[in-house]
């Protein structure tokens, strides 16, 4: 039997996205604090993934960071 209240079973999309952002930021912060990666490496990887998925903004394509 499920112990969760019925209303907690269906989280809203904004709540799910907010939690995803919090988790991602926590992971990034930990990796940077431990010296595993730098912010620059993370930004480069994000840009690479955005290019691969065709979601790069024109300002990003020109090398500008907004």
C-alpha positions in Angstrom: 0.0 0.0 0.0 1.2 3.5 -0.8 1.8 5.7 2.3 1.8 9.0 0.3 -1.2 11.3 0.5 -3.3 11.2 -2.7 -2.5 14.8 -3.6 1.3 14.2 -3.4 1.2 11.5 -6.0 0.9 13.9 -8.9 3.5 16.7 -8.6 3.0 19.7 -10.9 5.4 20.2 -13.8 6.8 23.4 -12.3 7.5 21.7 -9.0 9.2 18.8 -10.8 11.3 21.2 -12.9 12.2 23.3 -9.8 13.4 20.2 -8.0 15.4 19.1 -11.0 17.1 22.5 -11.1 18.0 22.3 -7.4 19.4 18.8 -7.7 21.5 19.8 -10.8 22.8 22.9 -9.1 23.8 20.9 -6.0 25.6 18.4 -8.1 27.4 21.1 -10.1 28.4 22.9 -6.8 29.8 19.7 -5.3 31.8 18.8 -8.4 33.3 22.3 -8.6 34.0 22.4 -4.8 35.8 19.1 -5.0 37.8 20.2 -8.0 36.4 17.5 -10.3 35.3 20.1 -12.9 35.4 23.8 -13.4 32.4 26.1 -14.2 34.0 26.7 -17.6 34.1 23.0 -18.4 30.4 22.7 -17.4 29.4 25.7 -19.6 31.4 24.2 -22.5 29.6 20.8 -22.1 26.2 22.5 -21.9 27.0 24.4 -25.1 28.1 21.2 -26.8 24.9 19.4 -25.8 22.7 22.4 -26.9 24.5 22.4 -30.3 24.0 18.7 -30.7 20.3 19.0 -29.9 19.8 22.1 -32.1 18.8 24.4 -29.3 21.7 26.9 -29.3 20.6 30.5 -29.3 22.1 32.9 -31.9 23.9 34.9 -29.2 25.5 31.6 -28.0 26.5 30.6 -31.5 28.5 33.8 -31.9 30.4 33.1 -28.7 28.6 35.7 -26.6 27.5 34.8 -23.1 24.3 36.5 -21.9 
